[in-house]
Every structure is written in structure tokens, then in C-alpha cells.
Amino acid sequence: MIKKLLTRLTFVLLILFAGLCFQVNAQKLGGQQVTGKVRQDNRPIGGVVIQVSAPGMPMQTFASKDNGSFMFNLELQKEYTVTFVQSGLVSKMFQFNTKVPADQSDIIFQTEFNVDMFQDVAGVSQNKSMNKPVAKFSYNPTYEDFTYDENYSKQVKMEQDQARKDADDLKKQQDRARLDSLNKIWNDSLALAKERESKMLAQKAQEDSLLRAREQARKDSLDKAQAVAAAMLLKQEREKQVRDSLARVEERLRAEAEAREKSRQDSINHANAEQERLRLQAAAREKAIQDSTARAELARAREDSIAKVRTEAEARSKAEAAALAAEKARQDSISRAEAELQAKEKARKDSLVRAEAEAERAKLKAEAEAKVAEQARLDSIKQSEAAAKARQKAVADSIATAVAEAKSREKAKRDSLLAVEKEKQAKDKAVADSIAKAQADARARAEAETAEREKARQDSISAANEAARLQVLAEQKAREDEQRKKKEEEQARQLAILREKQIQDSLTSVETERLKQEAADKARAEAEAKQKAEQELLAQQAREKVVQDSITAARKEKEKKDEEERRARAMAEIEAKKQLLSKASESSGSVNKPKEEPQAAVPKIRNSDYQEGITDEKIEEKNRTIFRTVVKLKGEANNYQKIVYNWGGVYYFKNENNITQTLFDQELKIARDTFHK
């Protein structure tokens, strides 16, 4: 009986225990399941951190999936704060009050909503409304489910929308200011680049013009030299005819001598042609040397070569044959006369006419004397035959030796043709003496007169060579000055590029500092964040003003430097034109310089003479034309003047200050656009 009682009691206890366990399990099954999606611009975003916190409980962290969905469970009878956090986006906060009646604690409630997130623009996350919960969920006994306070959510949404609108407006203003600043920097850079390009094009056109003028002058000089060479060849032909007429009356014994003489003349002509080819090569090489930017180094090398050639020329001057030296000296005289022909064409022509007249008279006189002395020469031919043969053999040997030496010295002569001019001038008299000794006794008086004429011609050639040397030195100095100016311009351009890069770097650093400051401000309290945002805005405006001031100062400095360089180049070009015109006037006998007018003071205006708006005027003066535009705004007048001189000079002024054409055109365009709006 007791055993049955114990069994029944045990069974009752088991039933009570099972019921208690069932009640406990039912209580644990109750809760709130939250689901939904996170979106941005109606597109799901993943990786959003979901922070769930409640008093007295550790914070739980979840993350949205790639399709933006999320799900987490909340226990009942607690108060939760759920925050959605993503870098670069404004955080969203929700509050859940999961307290329910006791008879509802075993129910699993389901709540579903979507979270729309947006970019943190212009520090909008620091706004007070952004730190409020966007929705508050709680149990509603009427619906026996969890709902949220719609009025509260609408109020918060209105506040946040207004904050976003204010932040968007501030962002647009900042972006517009930054874009305006960058556009201004870009436009200034483009203007400077275009101005530099136009200056370079103008300079290149000027250089091309000078090169064409120099090349034309060189061609004219070559043509004149060829004409002189043709005249000299004609003179040689006449001398050959005189020799042939004398040779025809000689006996058969002179036949062999005439053949040798003809062979000698052919060798001389061949040597003349070779010298002409070398002269043309030297002229081409001189042009290449003039175009080279390393003329200083070549000049030093040429001086060393001159010293070496001078030593070699002095050593072998005595060994050169009389006939080859005479012909070679005549060709060298033609080469040296080229510079004289460029500078004193008319005087040289007159001198050439007088020289030809004197030569003709001398030839006639020589022919008469040759006829008188013909009989005497015929008598002395037999006696001088042996000596003539010996001299002719010596001449032939010397010619062969000279030709061989000329071939071996060809390369050295190419580099030293211009350097041996002075040394050859000193040898002209000795060459004339050797020519007089080599000819027959009957032509002694004619050769003496020829030597006197040659001496006078050499004196004129020496003077021309000195003038040519001075001209070469002047051209070399001008080229060195031009190279120095180009180097200075390149340095200025590199400095401008460096300054522009520094400005860009400063802008980049300012922007980076601003972003860092905004990121740091997000973690601070509301009052401090608002105050910091205002301070940051003021600081940003101050930095942008500093950057703008630095850009303006750099632009003004660059414009000032460009204007100084432009004036320096203009003065150099004017000076070069003066020298070129002076040289041209010396060669043509007429002076035709452009009359350069001095730059007068800029005419002033009176504000009372002009009405409000834009007034255009054109003033004709004796030596210039003034195009004036007066811009008068609110009683203040600015005077823009473009002064064009008759000789080609153009200058731009604002009031009494000289400015560039680009700045002149830009400011006038802005003024006209302002009044036409």
C-alpha cells in the first residue's frame, strides 16, 4: 500500500516537474525577430554594421548581407538601441521597447522594416537631428503587436531632410567655390601657356626671318664672288691669249715649253676648281657652325686649330711653289673679298672697274713693250733655254709636290681656311716677288705694275677682312646674348611650373586637411561639433583666401616678369634691326632706317568727362594711334589704352600701368559682359 502511494506520488511529481519545464521552455521561446534590408539610393548595400545594445547587456554586432538583408532577435522585457553604421554614410538609430504583458511573453513577434542610408555630405552627421532615433518601436495593446510612433518618425524625418538640404546647399557652395578656384587657376595657366606659345612663335618667326635674310645675303655674296671669279678667269684667259700670241712667233724650240706651260695651266685650273670646292664646303660648314648652340666651345677649338695651322703654315710657306702659290693666293683673295663685297658693294664695283681699266692699259702697254722686246727675247731664248727648262722642271716638280701635299692637307685646310687669312696676307708680297722672278725678263716692267696693283688690292682686302672679322664678332656676341636670353626664359618657365605645382600641392594639402578635420569632428559632442563646424568653415574660407591671394601674387609676379622679358626682347630686336639696317645701308649706299619714336607718357583722363558705362575712342597722332576704352562703374573710371606706333610697336596700358595683351583683352571682355547682362 505504501509502495503504491509512493509510486503515485512520484508520478504526480513527475507531472508537475514536466509542467514546470514546459512553462519555462514556453517563456524562453518568446521574443522579437527583426528583419529587413539596408539600402542606399534604392540599391541594397552589404557590410553595414548593426550594433544592438541594452542596459546591463554586452553590445551585440551583426552585419548586413551582400543583398542588404539582415535579421536578429531581441529578448522581451528590455529596452534596446539598434544603430546601423557604415563608413562615409550617416548612421541610423532605432529604439525597441520589448516590454509586453505577461500573458504575451511566450510569443515570438516579427518586425520588418527597411533602412535607407545616405552619404555624409558637408558634415551633416554632426547635426543634432541626425543623432536622434528615426523610429521608436513598442508594444501596442490594441493591435497586440509592435508598432512605431508615426508622428515622432515624421517629425524626425522632416528635421533630417532639412539638415540634408542645408548640407547639400553648403556642399554645392563649397564645390562651386573650389571649382571656381580650380577653373581660375586652370584658365590662368592656359593663358600663360598661350602667351608663352605666342611669344615663342613670334620669336621663332623673327629668327626665321633673320636666317632667311642672312641666307639671302650669303647667296648674294656668293653670286657676286662668282662674278668676280668669272672676271678673274676672263683676265686669265686674256693673259693666256697674250702668251699664246707671243709663243706663236717663237721658234720650234718653244713648242715643248708651251706644252709644259699648258700642262701647268691645266694643273692650276684643276687646283682652282679644287679650291673652289673647298671654299663652298667651308661656307656650308660656316653656316652649320652659326646654327650650332655650342659656338663658344667650337671657337676655342678653332683658336687652338688656328695656332696649330699658323705654325704649320709658317713652316711650309717657303716650300710652296711660285705658280701654285700665285693661283692659290688669288683664290684666297676672292674668298676674303666676300665679306668686303657684302659691306661695300658699290665701292668695290667702282674699284673693280678702275682696276680693270688699269689692267687693260697695263696689258696694252705690256703688249707694246713685248713686241719691242720680242727680238731681244728671241736672241736670248737660246741662252735662257736651259734656265727656262730648269725653271719649268722645278715648277712642274713643285706643282706635283704641292698637289700631293694639298691632298694630304685637305682635311686640315677645311678647318683652317678662315684662320689663315692674316698669314696669307703677309705672304702676298713674297708671292708677287716670286711671280716676278718666275716670268721672263721681257715682262718685268708689266709684272712690277701688276705687283703694285696687287699690293693696293691686298690693302683693300685687309681692310675688308678686318671689317668682316668685326662683323663676325658682333654676330657671335648677338648669338651668345640670344642663347643667354633663351636660357633665362627656360629657367623662368621651369620656375613658373614649379610655382604652379606648389600651388596645386597646397590646394591638395588644404583639401586633405579639411577632410581629416571633418572626420575627426564626427566623434565629438553635438555642441562642440556645431562650433567646430563653424570654425572649420571660417578656417576654410581663410585658407582659400590665402591660396587665392598666393595665386594672384604669383600671377602678377609672372606677368611682371614676362613684361620685363618682352621689353628686353623688343629692345634687343630693335637693336638687331638697327645693326642689320646699318650693315645693309653700308653695302647699298643708302640709309633707310625705320624712325623709332620714343614711348611718350600715357595720356590721362578725367572721370568727369565720361558717363557711366563703356566709352570707346580712337585718337590719331603724328607718330601713333591710340585706341581708348573707358570703363566707368559707380563713379570710378578705368582707362584702357592700346597705343600703336607707326613703326610697328604696340603697347597696352591700364590707367598708367603697362600690362600684357592677354590681361588687357580679358579685363575688357569681363567689363563688356558685365554691362551687357
Secondary structure, 3 states (H helix, E strand, C coil): CHHHHHHHHHHHHHHHHHHHHHHHHHHHHCEEEEEEEEEECCEECCCCEEEEEECCEEEEEEECCCCCEEEEEECCCCEEEEEEECCCECCEEEEEECCCCHHHCCCEEEEECCEECCECCCCHHHCHHHHCCCEEEEEECCCCEEEECHHHHHHHHHHHHHHHHHHHHHHHHHHHHHHHHHHHHHHHHHHHHHHHHHHHHHHHHHHHHHHHHHHHHHHHHHHHHHHHHHHHHHHHHHHHHHHHHHHHCCCCHHHHHHHHHHHHHHHHHHHHHHHHHHHHHHHHHHHHHHHCCCHHHHHHHHHHHHHHHHHHHHHHHHHCCHHHHHHHHHHHHHHHHHHHHHHCHHHHHHHHHHHHHHHHHHHHHHHHHHHHHHHHHHHHHHHHHHHHHHHHHHHHHHHHHHHHHHHHCHHHHHHHCCCCHHHHHHHHHHHHHHHHHHCCHHHHHHHHHHHHHHHHHHHHHHHHHHHHHHHHHHHHHHHHHHHHHHHHHHHHHHHHHHHHHHHHHHHHHHHHHHHHHHHHHCCCCHHHHHHHHHHHHHHHHHHHHHHHHHHHHHHHHHHHHHHHHHHHHHHHHHHHHHHHHHHHHHHHCCCCCCCCCCCCCCCCCCHHHCCCEEEEEEEECCCEEEEEEEEEECCEEEEEEEEEECCCCEEEEECCEECCHHHHHHHHHHHHHHHHC
